């Protein structure tokens, strides 16, 4: 691998890390009432319920949006209806309250300088599709679509609310990199899943190849190669400056860890694809 300059090496590491650690974020506030104004109008207003500030980061997926929507409908932020002494026992669906969803790209602001940097947030068109998917999933799971109100995506808004408690919590979607690294999928042996997979027809193999060749996987591979070049460059620079052996060993360990993460991503995607094919056949 051809070494990169120190600045490009550091930039490659930052891009690689962001690619692996994407995570949609949700700030949740329990309120007695809330309303949102945009351009002199009030597009959304609720009584008791939740105000959700949704931030979408670069690289977030539809799966993460649906995951967050499912979780927020289940989290228990109210006392039990039958026994008020039991705190944190009822969800917004259990008590029949409302939800106000407001897009909030500023959740991913960074401050290398006093001026905030919002490059980590996803662009408008892509973020809007995930925002809308999140809202629709909340409406479908709330039991009554009219209970879910929204602001105006991308507009300058003013949000008025009365925080109940106050109760403010943060919910972060599971990162695809964390999910893949935590998965321990055996690729050999005679386990039940492996036996079922080996009996799939040629159509299943073709579908699996299409699944593995998805743009998301290719993007992870490109990011991994970029990371390898970056770390090789750092090692090369350290060697020229007579760095200690400890520094080189740490760099090698980190490089091996990144390789393990990339392999885990491919294994996780392959396993999900084979599981989907098996379920369809059943």
N, C-alpha and C positions, 0 to 999 in steps of 0.2 A: 504494500500500500504506500502510495506517495505521501510523504508528510505534508501537513498543512502548516500555515503560519500560526503563531500562538493565538491571535485574535480570531481567526477562522475556526481554530480548534475549539475555543471556548464557545463560540456561536453555535457550532455543531452540537456540542454537549447540551446546551440550553434547548435547542430545537428537539433533540432526541429525548430529553427528559420530559419536555412538555407533551410530546407525542405519546409517551407511555403513561403519563399521570393525568390525563384529562378527566375532569370530574365536574358535572353539572351541580350547581349549588342552589339551595333553597333556604331563605330566611323566613321563619314562620312566627307570626305574632297572633296570640289569642286576644280577641277584641270584643267589646260590647257592641260597637258599631264602627263602620268605616265607609268612606266614599272616596272616589278619585275624580279629579277634574282635568280636562284637557281642552284647550282652545275655548274656554268659557262654558263648556258643556260638562255634564256629569254622566259619563258612560257607564259607571258602575257604582252601586251602593248596596251595602249589606247591613243586617242587624248583627246579633251575636254570631260569632264564627271565627274564621281564620283569614288573615291577610298574608298572602304568599308573595314574596319577592323572589322572582325566578331569574337566575343568572346562567347563561349558556356560554361555555368556554370553547375555544378552538379544539376541534376533534371530538366533541361530544356526539353521541349517537341517539337514534330514536329509541333504542332499548333503554338507555339511561333515562330518557324523558318519561317513558312509561313506568319505569321502575320507581322513580320519584313520585309520580302521581299515585301509584298504588300504595306506597308507604305513607304518604301524607293523609290518605283517607283512613288509615288504620291506627296512626299514632294516637295515644290516649292522653288528652290534655285537659279533660273535665272530670269532675267527680261522678261516681256511679249514680244513675238516675234513681234507683231503688234505695240506695244507701249513700247519702251525701257525705258520710264520714270517710268513705273510701275514695281517696284522691287518686287522680291519674288512672281512671278506670273506664272512661268512655271517650270514643272518638267523635269527630265532627259528624259522621254519618249516624252514629248511635243516638246523638242528641238532636239530630235533625237541623243543625245550624247551617250557615251559609259560608261561602268561600269567595274571596276577592283575589284574583291573580293579577299581578303587576310585573311587567318585564323590567329587569334591573341589571343592565350590563355593567354598571359600576361596581358590582360585587367582585369583579376580577381586576380592579385597579391595582397597579403596582407603582411604587414610589422610589425610583432610582434618583429622582430629583423632586423638588417640592411640587412640580406639576404632575398630576396623575397620568399614568400611561394605561390605555385601555386596549392595547394590541392583543392581549391575552383573551379578550372576549371574542366570540364568534361574530362574523359579519351579519349584516341585516337580513338578507334573504334566507340564508341557511338557518339562522337563529329563529326567524319567524315561523318556519315550518315546524321546528321542534317545539316552540312555544305553543303553537296551535294544537299540535298533537297532545301536549301535556294538558291543555285546557279541555280538549274533547274527552280525554281519558278520565279526567276529574268529573266531568258532567255525566259520563256513562256510569261511573261508579258511585256517584252521590245519591242515586235513586230519583232525583228530580233535577233535570238540567237547569231549571230556572234558579237553583240555589247557587250556581257558580257564575259570578260576575267577573268582568275583566276591565282593564284599562285600555289604552290605545297603544299598540306596539310601536315603539320608536318615537313616540311623541313626548314633548315636554309636559310632564304631569305634576299635579299637586295632590298628595294623598293625605287625607284627614282621618284620624282614627283615635279610638280610646282603648289603650292597651289594658286588658283585663288581667290583673295579678300584681305586677306585670309578668307576663309569660312570653318569652322570646327564645326560640330554639333554632338551631341550624341543622339542615339535613343535606348531606352530600351524597350524590349517586356513587355507586361502586365503580371505581375505575376499571376499565377493561384490562389494564396492565396488572392491577392488584388481583383481579379475578383469575387471570391466567397464571400468575406466579403462585397463587395459593392452590391451584388445582394440581392434583397428583393423579394423572391419567396413565395407567399401565398400557403400554403398546405391545407387550408380549405376554405370553401365558395362555391359560385356558379358562379364564373367567367367563361368566355367563354373557357379559356384554361383548367380550372379544369373540366368543363363539357365534353370537348372533350376527355380528358385523361381518365375519368371514363368509357367511352364507348369503349375503346380499347379492342381487343380480347385477348385470352390467350397467343397467340404468342407474342403480344406486351409486356405482363407482363414477359414472359420468357426472351425476349431480354433485358428488363429493368433490370432484376435481374443480367444478365450477365454483363451489363454495370456498375451497382453499385459495383459488385464484382471484378472490374478490379484491377490489381496490383497497379495502381496509388492511388486508394482510400484506399486500404489496407495499402499501405505505409504511407499515411497521418494519418490513424487511429493508426498505430504502433508508429508514431512519436508523436502523441497527447498523447498516454499513457506514452511514455517516458518523455514527458514534464510534465505531471501530477506528475509522480514519482519524477522528479527533483524539482518541486516547493514544493511538500509535504516535501521533504527532507530539503529544505532551511527553511521552516517554523519550522520544528522540531528542526533544529540546532539553529534557532533564539530563540525558546522557551526555550531551554536549557540554553541559554546565557542571559535570561531575557530581550529579545528584547521588544521594546515598542509596544503598541497596534496599533499604526499607521502603523508600518511596516507590521504587520500581516494583517491588513485590505487591504493594497496595494497589498500584495501577493495574497489574496483571489480575489480581483478585477481582477488582471492579469490572474489568473487561470480561472475565469469565462469568460474572453475575449477570451482566447485560446479555451475554449469549444465552444463558439459561432462561432469561425472561423471554427472549425472542422465540426460543424453541417451545416454551410453555404456551405462548400465544398461538403458535401454529398447531400444537397438540390440542389446545382447547377448542379452536375453531374446527379442527377435524373431528373431534369428538362430538361437538354440537351438530355438525352436519350429518354424521352417521346416525346419531340419536334421532334427528328429525326424519331421516329416511326410514328408520325402523318403525317409528310411530305411524307414519303415513301408510306403511305396508300393513300394520295391524288394523 
